Amino acid sequence: MEPIRITHQSANEQGWMFTVVVGNENDRTEHKVTLEHLYYHKLTRGKTDPENLVKRSFEFLLRREPKSSIFRSFNIQVIKNYFPEFEREMLNIA
């Protein structure tokens, strides 16, 4: 699997924003990802940190599509629109 590096960029009352880099120096993609507090708690019940949920979400996506197909900017919640099994799988990460 491709290396995944996550940088926490900011937080506010709604949630977090992360920069996610997938790949290595010569072949990488960069993604801006938002995660809302309510959705984070729905999926994790607070049993893991937000960065781990983002990492697991990218692992989930990379098992289904190449990194070049992942949106450059998105809210984690949209994944379920393309992959209905996303929430069920994420509920088991803690």
DSSP file (Angstrom, degrees, kcal/mol; ACC not computed):
  #  RESIDUE AA STRUCTURE BP1 BP2  ACC     N-H-->O    O-->H-N    N-H-->O    O-->H-N    TCO  KAPPA ALPHA  PHI   PSI    X-CA   Y-CA   Z-CA
    1    1 A M              0   0    0      0, 0.0     3,-0.1     0, 0.0    58,-0.0   0.000 360.0 360.0 360.0 148.5    0.0    0.0    0.0
    2    2 A E        -     0   0    0      1,-0.1     2,-0.1    57,-0.1    60,-0.1  -0.316 360.0-100.7 -63.0 144.8    1.1    3.6   -0.7
    3    3 A P        -     0   0    0      0, 0.0    20,-2.7     0, 0.0     2,-0.5  -0.467  36.9-155.6 -65.8 142.6    2.6    5.6    2.2
    4    4 A I  E     -A   22   0A   0     18,-0.2     2,-0.5    -2,-0.1    18,-0.2  -0.986  10.2-173.1-125.3 122.3    0.0    8.0    3.7
    5    5 A R  E     -A   21   0A   0     16,-2.7    16,-2.8    -2,-0.5     2,-0.5  -0.967   6.2-163.7-117.7 130.7    1.1   11.1    5.6
    6    6 A I  E     -A   20   0A   0     -2,-0.5     2,-0.5    14,-0.2    14,-0.2  -0.944   5.9-171.2-119.3 131.5   -1.4   13.2    7.5
    7    7 A T  E     -A   19   0A   0     12,-2.8    12,-2.7    -2,-0.5     2,-0.6  -0.986  22.8-133.2-120.3 126.9   -0.9   16.7    8.7
    8    8 A H  E     +A   18   0A   0     -2,-0.5    10,-0.2    10,-0.2     3,-0.1  -0.689  28.0 176.8 -78.0 119.2   -3.5   18.4   10.9
    9    9 A Q  E     -     0   0A   0      8,-2.5     2,-0.3    -2,-0.6     9,-0.2   0.892  52.5 -24.8 -93.4 -47.0   -4.0   21.8    9.5
   10   10 A S  E     -A   17   0A   0      7,-1.6     7,-2.5     2,-0.0     2,-0.3  -0.986  46.3-150.6-162.0 166.1   -6.8   23.4   11.5
   11   11 A A  E     +A   16   0A   0     -2,-0.3     2,-0.2     5,-0.2     5,-0.2  -0.987  16.8 165.7-142.5 150.1   -9.7   22.9   13.8
   12   12 A N        -     0   0    0      3,-2.6     3,-0.2    -2,-0.3    -2,-0.0  -0.815  57.8 -73.2-146.7-170.1  -12.9   24.9   14.5
   13   13 A E  S    S+     0   0    0     -2,-0.2    24,-0.1     1,-0.2     3,-0.1   0.731 129.0  48.5 -67.2 -19.8  -16.2   24.3   16.2
   14   14 A Q  S    S-     0   0    0      1,-0.2    23,-3.1    22,-0.1    24,-0.4   0.805 120.7 -81.9 -87.1 -31.7  -17.4   22.2   13.3
   15   15 A G  E     - B   0  36A   0     21,-0.3    -3,-2.6    -3,-0.2     2,-0.3  -0.954  53.9 -48.0 165.8-148.0  -14.4   19.9   12.9
   16   16 A W  E     -AB  11  35A   0     19,-2.7    19,-2.2    -2,-0.3     2,-0.4  -0.819  25.7-147.2-125.4 158.5  -10.9   19.5   11.5
   17   17 A M  E     -AB  10  34A   0     -7,-2.5    -8,-2.5    -2,-0.3    -7,-1.6  -0.999  22.1-175.8-125.6 135.0   -9.1   20.1    8.2
   18   18 A F  E     -AB   8  33A   0     15,-3.1    15,-2.8    -2,-0.4     2,-0.5  -0.907  23.7-139.8-125.9 152.5   -6.2   17.8    7.2
   19   19 A T  E     -AB   7  32A   0    -12,-2.7   -12,-2.8    -2,-0.3     2,-0.5  -0.973  24.4-166.1-106.2 128.6   -3.6   17.7    4.4
   20   20 A V  E     -AB   6  31A   0     11,-2.9    11,-2.5    -2,-0.5     2,-0.5  -0.970   6.0-165.2-119.9 125.2   -3.1   14.1    3.3
   21   21 A V  E     -AB   5  30A   0    -16,-2.8   -16,-2.7    -2,-0.5     2,-0.5  -0.946   5.7-166.3-111.1 126.0   -0.2   13.1    1.1
   22   22 A V  E     +AB   4  29A   0      7,-2.4     7,-2.2    -2,-0.5     2,-0.2  -0.948  52.2  10.8-114.5 127.5   -0.3    9.7   -0.6
   23   23 A G  E    S- B   0  28A   0    -20,-2.7     5,-0.2    -2,-0.5     2,-0.2  -0.633  88.3 -61.7 108.9-166.5    2.8    8.2   -2.2
   24   24 A N  E >   - B   0  27A   0      3,-1.2     3,-0.8    -2,-0.2    -2,-0.1  -0.500  59.1 -79.2-113.5-177.0    6.5    9.1   -2.2
   25   25 A E  T 3  S+     0   0    0      1,-0.2     3,-0.3    -2,-0.2    -1,-0.0   0.841 127.5  41.0 -52.4 -40.9    8.5   12.1   -3.3
   26   26 A N  T 3  S+     0   0    0      1,-0.3     2,-0.3     0, 0.0    -1,-0.2   0.669 127.0  27.4 -86.6 -18.0    8.5   11.1   -7.0
   27   27 A D  E <  S+B   24   0A   0     -3,-0.8    -3,-1.2     2,-0.0     2,-0.3  -0.715  85.1 134.0-148.7  88.2    4.9   10.0   -7.3
   28   28 A R  E     -B   23   0A   0     -3,-0.3     2,-0.3    -2,-0.3    -5,-0.2  -0.938  36.2-152.4-139.6 158.1    2.5   11.6   -4.8
   29   29 A T  E     -B   22   0A   0     -7,-2.2    -7,-2.4    -2,-0.3     2,-0.4  -0.940  13.9-146.5-125.1 153.1   -0.9   13.2   -4.6
   30   30 A E  E     -B   21   0A   0     -2,-0.3     2,-0.4    -9,-0.2    -9,-0.2  -0.972  15.2-172.5-124.2 137.5   -2.0   15.8   -2.0
   31   31 A H  E     -B   20   0A   0    -11,-2.5   -11,-2.9    -2,-0.4     2,-0.6  -0.979  20.0-145.5-133.3 138.5   -5.6   16.1   -0.6
   32   32 A K  E     -Bc  19  73A   0     40,-3.1    42,-2.2    -2,-0.4     2,-0.4  -0.927  29.8-175.1-101.5 122.1   -7.4   18.6    1.6
   33   33 A V  E     -Bc  18  74A   0    -15,-2.8   -15,-3.1    -2,-0.6     2,-0.4  -0.959  14.0-159.6-126.9 133.4   -9.8   16.7    3.8
   34   34 A T  E     -Bc  17  75A   0     40,-2.0    42,-2.7    -2,-0.4     2,-0.4  -0.858   4.6-170.4-109.9 149.9  -12.4   17.9    6.2
   35   35 A L  E     -B   16   0A   0    -19,-2.2   -19,-2.7    -2,-0.4     2,-0.2  -0.967  15.0-142.0-140.2 118.4  -14.0   15.9    9.0
   36   36 A E  E  >  -B   15   0A   0     -2,-0.4     4,-2.6   -21,-0.2   -21,-0.3  -0.547  17.8-125.5 -82.5 146.6  -16.9   17.2   11.1
   37   37 A H  H  > S+     0   0    0    -23,-3.1     4,-2.5     1,-0.2     5,-0.2   0.917 109.1  51.0 -54.8 -48.0  -17.1   16.5   14.8
   38   38 A L  H  > S+     0   0    0    -24,-0.4     4,-2.0     1,-0.2    -1,-0.2   0.897 112.3  45.4 -61.3 -41.6  -20.6   14.9   14.6
   39   39 A Y  H  > S+     0   0    0      2,-0.2     4,-2.2     1,-0.2    -1,-0.2   0.900 110.9  54.1 -70.2 -39.8  -19.5   12.5   11.8
   40   40 A Y  H  X S+     0   0    0     -4,-2.6     4,-2.4     1,-0.2     5,-0.4   0.934 111.7  44.7 -56.2 -47.9  -16.3   11.6   13.6
   41   41 A H  H  X S+     0   0    0     -4,-2.5     4,-1.8     1,-0.2    -1,-0.2   0.851 109.4  56.4 -68.7 -33.6  -18.3   10.6   16.7
   42   42 A K  H  < S+     0   0    0     -4,-2.0    -1,-0.2    -5,-0.2    -2,-0.2   0.925 116.5  35.6 -60.8 -43.7  -20.8    8.7   14.7
   43   43 A L  H  < S+     0   0    0     -4,-2.2    50,-0.2     1,-0.1    -2,-0.2   0.821 134.1  21.5 -81.7 -31.7  -18.1    6.5   13.1
   44   44 A T  H >< S-     0   0    0     -4,-2.4     3,-2.2    -5,-0.2    -3,-0.2   0.636  78.2-141.7-114.1 -17.6  -15.7    6.2   16.0
   45   45 A R  T 3< S-     0   0    0     -4,-1.8    -4,-0.2    -5,-0.4    -3,-0.1   0.807  74.8 -66.6  52.3  29.0  -17.7    6.9   19.2
   46   46 A G  T 3  S+     0   0    0     -6,-0.4    -1,-0.3     2,-0.1    -5,-0.1   0.600 107.7 125.7  73.1  12.4  -14.4    8.6   20.3
   47   47 A K  S <  S+     0   0    0     -3,-2.2     2,-0.3    -6,-0.1    -2,-0.1   0.526  74.6  25.4 -83.7  -5.6  -12.5    5.3   20.4
   48   48 A T  S    S-     0   0    0      0, 0.0    -2,-0.1     0, 0.0    46,-0.1  -0.949  91.4 -96.2-146.8 165.5   -9.8    6.5   18.0
   49   49 A D     >  -     0   0    0     -2,-0.3     4,-1.7     1,-0.1     3,-0.4  -0.445  34.3-110.9 -85.3 161.0   -8.4    9.9   17.1
   50   50 A P  H  > S+     0   0    0      0, 0.0     4,-2.3     0, 0.0     5,-0.2   0.864 116.1  57.3 -58.5 -38.2   -9.5   11.9   14.1
   51   51 A E  H  > S+     0   0    0      1,-0.2     4,-2.6     2,-0.2     5,-0.2   0.891 105.5  50.9 -61.1 -39.1   -6.1   11.4   12.3
   52   52 A N  H  > S+     0   0    0     -3,-0.4     4,-2.9     2,-0.2     5,-0.2   0.897 108.4  51.7 -66.2 -39.2   -6.5    7.6   12.5
   53   53 A L  H  X S+     0   0    0     -4,-1.7     4,-2.2     2,-0.2    -2,-0.2   0.920 111.2  47.9 -62.0 -42.6  -10.0    7.8   11.0
   54   54 A V  H  X S+     0   0    0     -4,-2.3     4,-2.0     2,-0.2    -2,-0.2   0.931 112.6  48.8 -63.6 -45.0   -8.6    9.9    8.1
   55   55 A K  H  X S+     0   0    0     -4,-2.6     4,-2.3     1,-0.2    -2,-0.2   0.938 112.5  47.4 -60.2 -47.4   -5.8    7.4    7.6
   56   56 A R  H  X S+     0   0    0     -4,-2.9     4,-2.4     1,-0.2    -1,-0.2   0.855 108.6  56.0 -63.5 -34.1   -8.1    4.5    7.7
   57   57 A S  H  X S+     0   0    0     -4,-2.2     4,-2.3    -5,-0.2    -1,-0.2   0.901 108.8  46.6 -64.3 -40.3  -10.4    6.3    5.2
   58   58 A F  H  X S+     0   0    0     -4,-2.0     4,-2.9     2,-0.2    -2,-0.2   0.881 110.2  52.4 -70.4 -37.3   -7.6    6.7    2.8
   59   59 A E  H  X S+     0   0    0     -4,-2.3     4,-1.3     2,-0.2    -2,-0.2   0.927 109.9  50.5 -60.4 -42.5   -6.6    3.0    3.2
   60   60 A F  H  < S+     0   0    0     -4,-2.4     3,-0.5     1,-0.2     4,-0.4   0.938 112.8  45.5 -57.8 -49.7  -10.2    2.1    2.4
   61   61 A L  H >X S+     0   0    0     -4,-2.3     4,-1.9     1,-0.2     3,-1.8   0.909 108.7  55.3 -63.1 -42.8  -10.2    4.3   -0.7
   62   62 A L  H 3< S+     0   0    0     -4,-2.9    -1,-0.2     1,-0.3    -2,-0.2   0.733 100.8  59.4 -67.2 -21.5   -6.8    3.0   -1.9
   63   63 A R  T 3< S+     0   0    0     -4,-1.3    -1,-0.3    -3,-0.5    -2,-0.2   0.634 116.6  34.7 -74.9 -12.9   -8.1   -0.6   -1.8
   64   64 A R  T <4 S+     0   0    0     -3,-1.8    -2,-0.2    -4,-0.4    -1,-0.2   0.619 126.5  10.4-116.3 -19.9  -10.8    0.5   -4.3
   65   65 A E  S  < S-     0   0    0     -4,-1.9    -1,-0.3     0, 0.0     5,-0.1  -0.990  79.5 -90.2-157.6 158.8   -9.2    3.1   -6.5
   66   66 A P    >   -     0   0    0      0, 0.0     3,-2.0     0, 0.0     4,-0.5  -0.359  41.3-112.4 -71.0 155.8   -5.8    4.6   -7.5
   67   67 A K  G >  S+     0   0    0      1,-0.3     3,-1.1     2,-0.2   -45,-0.1   0.813 115.7  64.4 -58.9 -30.3   -4.6    7.6   -5.6
   68   68 A S  G 3  S+     0   0    0      1,-0.2    -1,-0.3   -39,-0.1     4,-0.1   0.679  98.7  55.1 -67.9 -16.4   -5.0    9.7   -8.7
   69   69 A S  G <  S+     0   0    0     -3,-2.0     2,-0.3     2,-0.1    -1,-0.2   0.574  83.9 101.4 -92.0 -10.8   -8.7    9.1   -8.7
   70   70 A I  S <  S-     0   0    0     -3,-1.1   -12,-0.0    -4,-0.5    -8,-0.0  -0.584  86.0-102.5 -77.4 133.7   -9.3   10.4   -5.1
   71   71 A F        -     0   0    0     -2,-0.3     3,-0.2     1,-0.1    -1,-0.1  -0.174  20.1-136.0 -52.3 145.1  -10.7   13.9   -5.0
   72   72 A R  S    S+     0   0    0      1,-0.3   -40,-3.1   -41,-0.1     2,-0.3   0.729  92.4  21.9 -76.7 -23.2   -8.1   16.6   -4.2
   73   73 A S  E    S+c   32   0A   0    -42,-0.2     2,-0.3     2,-0.0    -1,-0.3  -0.956  82.3 132.0-147.6 125.0  -10.5   18.3   -1.7
   74   74 A F  E     -c   33   0A   0    -42,-2.2   -40,-2.0    -2,-0.3     2,-0.4  -0.993  52.2-105.2-164.8 163.3  -13.4   16.7    0.0
   75   75 A N  E >   -c   34   0A   0     -2,-0.3     3,-2.3   -42,-0.2     4,-0.4  -0.836  34.9-126.8 -93.0 133.6  -15.3   16.0    3.2
   76   76 A I  G >  S+     0   0    0    -42,-2.7     3,-1.7    -2,-0.4     4,-0.4   0.816 105.2  70.3 -49.7 -33.8  -14.8   12.5    4.6
   77   77 A Q  G >  S+     0   0    0    -43,-0.3     3,-0.8     1,-0.3     4,-0.3   0.742  84.3  68.0 -61.1 -24.3  -18.6   12.1    4.7
   78   78 A V  G X> S+     0   0    0     -3,-2.3     3,-1.4     1,-0.2     4,-0.7   0.707  79.9  79.2 -71.2 -17.3  -18.9   12.0    0.9
   79   79 A I  H X> S+     0   0    0     -3,-1.7     4,-2.5    -4,-0.4     3,-1.3   0.889  85.5  59.8 -56.8 -39.0  -17.1    8.6    0.7
   80   80 A K  H <4 S+     0   0    0     -3,-0.8    -1,-0.3    -4,-0.4    -2,-0.2   0.759  95.3  63.7 -62.7 -23.9  -20.3    6.9    1.7
   81   81 A N  H <4 S+     0   0    0     -3,-1.4    -1,-0.3    -4,-0.3    -2,-0.2   0.789 115.2  30.1 -69.5 -26.6  -22.0    8.3   -1.4
   82   82 A Y  H << S+     0   0    0     -3,-1.3    -2,-0.2    -4,-0.7    -1,-0.2   0.717 132.2  32.5-101.4 -29.5  -19.6    6.3   -3.6
   83   83 A F    ><  -     0   0    0     -4,-2.5     3,-2.4    -5,-0.2     4,-0.3  -0.834  64.7-169.7-132.8  93.1  -18.9    3.3   -1.4
   84   84 A P  T 3  S+     0   0    0      0, 0.0     4,-0.4     0, 0.0     3,-0.4   0.727  85.6  61.8 -58.2 -23.0  -22.0    2.4    0.7
   85   85 A E  T 3> S+     0   0    0      1,-0.2     4,-2.3     2,-0.1     5,-0.2   0.533  78.3  94.1 -80.6  -4.9  -20.0    0.0    2.8
   86   86 A F  H <> S+     0   0    0     -3,-2.4     4,-2.5     1,-0.2     5,-0.2   0.928  84.2  44.8 -55.2 -54.2  -17.7    2.8    4.1
   87   87 A E  H  > S+     0   0    0     -3,-0.4     4,-2.0    -4,-0.3    -1,-0.2   0.910 112.2  52.1 -61.3 -42.7  -19.5    3.6    7.3
   88   88 A R  H  4 S+     0   0    0     -4,-0.4     4,-0.4     1,-0.2    -1,-0.2   0.911 112.8  45.4 -60.6 -41.9  -19.9    0.0    8.3
   89   89 A E  H >< S+     0   0    0     -4,-2.3     3,-1.2     1,-0.2    -1,-0.2   0.891 111.3  51.9 -69.1 -39.0  -16.2   -0.7    7.8
   90   90 A M  H >< S+     0   0    0     -4,-2.5     3,-1.7     1,-0.3     4,-0.3   0.804  96.9  67.8 -69.4 -28.3  -15.2    2.4    9.7
   91   91 A L  T 3< S+     0   0    0     -4,-2.0     3,-0.3     1,-0.3    -1,-0.3   0.717  99.5  53.5 -61.6 -19.0  -17.3    1.5   12.7
   92   92 A N  T <  S+     0   0    0     -3,-1.2    -1,-0.3    -4,-0.4    -2,-0.2   0.241  81.7  91.0-100.8  12.6  -14.9   -1.4   13.2
   93   93 A I    <         0   0    0     -3,-1.7    -1,-0.2   -50,-0.2    -2,-0.1   0.754 360.0 360.0 -83.6 -21.6  -11.6    0.5   13.3
   94   94 A A              0   0    0     -3,-0.3    -1,-0.2    -4,-0.3    -2,-0.1   0.501 360.0 360.0 -77.9 360.0  -11.5    1.2   17.1
